[in-house]
Amino acid sequence: MHRGTRFASALLLGASCQVAHAWQLDYLLELGLLHSDNINLDANDPVSQNVLIPRLGFTLSESGSAVQAEASGLIEFRDYLGDAYASEVRGSLNAVLNWTLLPERLMWTFADNLGMYPVDLREPDTPDNVQRVNVFTTGPTWRFRLAPGWRGQVELRYADSDAEENAGFDSTRLAGAFRLGHELSPTRRLLGNVEVRSIDFDNNTLATDYDRYDVYAGYAQTLNQFDMEFALGYSHLDFAGSRSASGPLARASLDWRAGARNTFGLGLAWQFSDAATQMSEATGSLHNPLGAVGIGHVDVSPDVYKERRIEGRHGYESARIVSAAQIYLARFEYEQVTSFVSQDRDDRGIAFDLAYRVRPLIRLGVLAGIDRREYRQTRSSDRDRHYGLYLTQQWARHWSWRLDLTRNERDGADSSVSYDENVAYARVTYTR
């Protein structure tokens, strides 16, 4: 986790440069007791176990003239009371800090994305198959005006990627970008982008270095109830050893706030990508029903792939009902393959969380989700399902409790990775 300390240093540096504005800190302290009837996620020899889980979470923000920052983190200690596994610490951090050195001209950015990911995507998420992965990014941004309505931007970035177990993933990246924007109106703008990246892996016996070039144009519009942004262009990759790959780059996002109760979102992507890029763009998910440090379902490898993805989301809130839903479809076709087994696959999933306010401070909820990964070469598939009930109450200004009853199931291509698990989880939370 030493990369995360770099971002902590950046936060302290930013705070020392911005004493006139107060940083906003919110945090939670939580103590939970989890019972699983199959803590080892084994189809033939399940182990029943209780786990004590103290947890600390925080959000930190600042929007001053010199420093703008957003950070959220979660750290938990898992004590397996029956010694099925050794005690462990899990953590996550998503943070960005922009430090303005020259107003409206020069800014320095620090970003860090720390999370828990599987060592092997095809295996169950037991403690033996979980690792910390970190992507740290930093560099300057220079902004300038070319003419009325025209703005330019030059970016330089250094990134360091590190995984606890998958050594082939570790790399350093240098990137540069030139961006040009034209304001058509206060709510509409055109964008042009040229990006160059050089990826240097720490171990060249496990991965192949490459350079990437992207050229794309975009359009963005921001209204009271509707935001739209899309980009279209082309990408070219040169791998060490004279091999290359090229293809289209297309992205789009739509957000519609349909009144006071409903929100809708849609995202589309057709592009080259890789695990480090995907992790640095981490977003929230409903596939973490217990509020714990989530395990991201990303193949932690150095391999480059063509990604085609569509995802949608919906949120609803009334006096009695609160709901959220997500759905996605994705295809991954690998250009650079270091594994002996093809990872080309189709992913799809759906999840929802529906809560009813029994009383103003008491909620009763149901949740469910399913993810399916189908490996295209072998036509084998893994299907993960979870569904459950929960009851939560805010019983004082800073205090709340929650009880979850959840069932997790996996139908694996290999019966040795299939399992059923029933979980009961009770927790008390102090929020400040």
N, C-alpha and C positions, 0 to 999 in steps of 0.2 A: 504493500500500500504506500510505498515511498513516493510514488508519483502524486498521490493525493496531498502529501505535505507541501508540494510545490504550490498547489492552489491555495492552501491555508496561508502560506507565506505571502501570496499575492493579495489575499484578503486583508492581512495585517498591514501590508504596504499601502493598500488603498485606504484603509481606515486612518492611517497616520497622516495621509495627505488630505483628509476630508474631515476635519474636526468640527466644522460649522453645522453639519447636518447629522442627524441621529440615524443610526442604522436601526432597522426594524427587525427584531428577533422574536420569533415564536417557536415554542418547543413543546414536546410531549415526553412524559415519563410513563412507562407502562410496565406492568408485571402480568405475565400470562402463564397459564398452565395448560399444556396441550397433551391430550391422550390419543395415541394412534394404535389401532389393532394390527398394523403392518408397517412399522417404522422403517423396515429394511426393504419395503416394496418388492416382496418376493412372492411368486405364485405358489410355491410349494412349501416354504418354511417361514411363514410370517412370524414376526416378533412383536409382541405387544409392549408398549413403552410409554412412560410419562416423560415430558420434556418441560423444564422450567425455562421461561424465556423473558428476561428483563430486556427492555428496549428503550432507546433514546432516539427521538426524531427532532428535526429542526427545519425551519425555513428562515432565510436571512435575505434581506433586501435593502437596497439603497438607491436613490434616484437623485443624487446631488448633481451639481454642475460639473464637478471633476470626476466623480466616480458613479457609475451605474452598475449595480450588481444584483444577481438573482441566484440563490443557492438553496438547495434542499437536500437533506441527507437523512439516513436512517442507519442505525447500528444496533445489532442485537447479539446477545450471548445465549447460546443454546446449551443447556446442561441436561444431558441424557441421563435421567435418574437411575435407569437400570443398566447403564454402561453398555448399551448396544453400540454406541459410537463414542469417541472421545469428545469432550466439550469443544465447541467451536464458536468463532466469531464471524458474523456475516455483516456486510455493510454495503451501502449504495450512496452515491453522490452524483448530483447533476448540478453544475454550477458554471456561471459565466460572469466575468468581471471586465468591464470596459473602463479604462483609466484615461481620461482626457489630458494630454500633455500640452496641446495647443488648441484652444477653443475653436470648434468647427473646422479644424485642420488635421491634427495628428492625435491618434488614439492608440493605446496598446491594449490588446485583448488577452485574457487568460481564460481558459475553459478546461473543465475536467469532468469526465464521465467514468465513474467507477461502478461496477456491478458484479453480480454473481451469474455465472454461466456454466452450462454443462461442459465437462471434459469431452464426452462423447454424446452427440445429439441423439443417438439411437438408444441410449441406455436410460433407465429411470433416474429421477433427480434425488438420489440418495446422497448423504454427505461425502461418500467416496467418489462421487461423480460431479462435484461442484467445485468451482475455482473462482478466484477473484480475477477480474480483467479490468484494466484501466487504459483510458485514452486521454492524454494530456496535450493541450494545444495552446500555443502562444505566438504573438507576433503583432506588428504594427499595421495600422490602416491610415493612409493619407488621403484626405478628401480635398477636392478643389472644384472651382467653377470654371466652365469654359465659355459660357455665354448665358444670357438670360434664359432661364428654364432648363439649362443643361448643367448636369453635375457629373463629375468623374470621381473615381475611387481606385486606389491601388492598395492591394493587400499582400503581405508576406506572412507566411505561417510556418512554424516548426511544430511537428507533432511527434509524440512518442507513445507507442502502443506496447502493452506488456500483459502477458497472461501467466498465471502461476504454473500451469501444467503444459499447455500447448506451446512449446518453445518456438515452433515454426511461425507463430503469429507475431512474435516480437519484431518491431521495426521502428525506424525513424523516417519521417516524411518531411520534405520541403515543398512548399507550394507558393505560387504567386498568382495573382489575379488582377485583371484590369476590368473595371466595370464603368459603364456609361449609362446615365439615366436622363430621360427627358420628361418633364412634367407637362402633360397635355392639359391638365386642369388640377385644381386642388385635390381631387379624388382619383385621378387617373395618371398613370405614368408608363412609359416605355423603358425597357431595360436591355442593355447589351453586355455580354460577358465573354471574356477569354480567360481560361484557367489552365495552368501548367502545374503538374505535380510529379515529383520524383520519389519513389518508394524504395527504400534500402532496408532489406531484411537482415536481422542480426546473424542468422544462420542460413547461408546460401546453399547448404546441402538439403535443407527442408523447404526452401521457397526460392522463387525466382524474382529478382529485382525487375522493376519496370517503370516506365515513364508514361504519364497520361496527359492528353490534351483535350480540352473541351471548349467548344464554341457554341453559344446559344443566345437567343433573344427571348425576351419575355414581355408580359403585359400584366399590370396589377391595378386593381380598382378597390377602393375602400369606401363603403357607404354606411349609413346608420345601422342597417339590418343585414347587409350582405357584403362579404369580402371575397374577392376572386383574384387568383394569381396563377399564371401558367407560363411555361417556358418550352421552347422547341429548338433543338440544335443537333450537334454531331460530336461524337467522341472517338478518339483514336488512342490505342495503347500499343507501346513498343516494349516487348519483353526482352530481357538479356538473352542473347543467343539468336537474334534476328527474327524471332517470331513476332507477329503483330495481330491485332484485332481491331475492328471498327464497327460502329453501329450508331443508330439514332439515340438521341437524348430527349426525353419528353417528360414533363412534370406538370401537375395541375393540382390546385386545392381550392375548394369552395366551402365557405362557412355562411350559413343562413340562420339568423336569429328571428324565427317566425313568431313574433309576439313575445309576451312576457313569460310564457311557459315552455315553448318548444325551441330547441336548437338542433340544427342538422349540419353535418359535415361530410365532405367527400374528398378523397385523395387518390391521385393516379400517378403512376411512375412507370417509365420504360427506359432503362438505363443500365450502364455498367455500375457495379457496386462491389463491396467487399465487407467483411465482418467489422473491421475497424470503423469504416464509414457509417455502417448501420448502427453501431454502438454509440458513436458520437452524436447521432440524431435521435437518441432514445426518447420515446414518449410514453405517456401513461397507458396502462392496460387494465381491463377488467379481469384478467386472468390471474389475479392475485387476491383471492377472496378473504384471506385471513389477515390482510394488512401487514404482512411480514415483508422482510427483504425478499423481493421476488427473484426468481431464477429465469433469466431471459432465454428464450428458445432460439438461439443463434448458433450456427456452426462456427466455432472458434478456430478458424483456419486462415492462412494467408491467401487463399484462392480467390481469384476474381470471377465474378459471375454476371450474366445478364439477368436483370431483375425486371419482371413485369408484375405490377401490383395494383390492385384497386381495393380501397377500404372505405367504409362508411360508418357513421356514428350518429346517434340520436340521444338527446337528453330531454327530460320532461320533469317539471316540478310544479305542483299545486299545493294547496293548503294541506292536503292529506297524502298525496302520492308523489314519490320521487323515483325516477327511473333513469337508467343509462343502458345503452346497447351499442355493441360494436360488431362489425362483420368485415372479413377480408378474404381476398383470393390472391395468390401469388404463385409465380413460377420462377425457378432458379435454374439457369443453365450455365455450367461452369466452363470458363475459358482456360483458366490456369488450374490444373488439378495436381495436387500432391498426394492425395489419398489413393490407396489401392482399390477402394470401392467407390463407384460413381456416386456423387452427392446430388446429381440432377434430380429435382423433385418439384412437386406441386403441393403447396400449402393452402389450407383454407380453414377458417374458423369463425365461430360466432359466440358471443357471450352477452348476458344481460344481468342486471341487478335491479330488482323492483322492491321498493320499501313503502310500507303503509304506516302513517302516523296514527297509532292507536290513541295516543294522547299527545299534546304538544311536544313533550320531551321523551316520548317512548316510540320506538320504531320496530316493526316486525317486518322482516324482509325475506325474500327468496332470491336465489341466484343460481345460474347454470352457465356452462360453457363447454364447447367441444372444439378440439383442434385435430386436424388430420394431415399427416405428411405422407405423401405417396412417392416413392422413389421410382423414377421413370424407367431406369434400365432393368431393374429386377421385378417391377410391378408389385413390389411389396409395400406395405403401408403400416403406419403406427397411428392409433387413434386414442387421444386422451380426452377424458370427460370429467367434469366436476359439477356437482349440484348440491344445494344445501339450503338450510334455514338459519336465520340469525335474529336475535332480539337484543336491542341496545337501549340504554336509558342515560340521559344526562341528568344526574341526580343532585348536582350542585354546580355552581358557576364554573369551576375548573375540573370537576370530577365526572367520570362516566364509566359505565361497565358494558361489556358485550359478551354474549354467548353465541358460538357458532357450532352447528352440527353439519358436517360436510362429508360427502362420499366422493372419492377419487377412483377412477378406473382407467386402465390402459389395456387396449387390445393391440399387441405388438405383432409384427411380421414373424418374429421368433417367439414361441410360447414362453421362453425363459425370461423375457422382459415384460410379460403381461402380469397384471396384478389388480387387486381390489383393495381399497383402504377406506376405513371409516375413522373420522377424526372428530373429537369434541375439544373445543378450545374456549376457555374462559379467561377474561382479562379485565383489569382495572387500569384506567388511564387518567393521568393528570395532564391537563393542557394549559399552557400559559400563552 
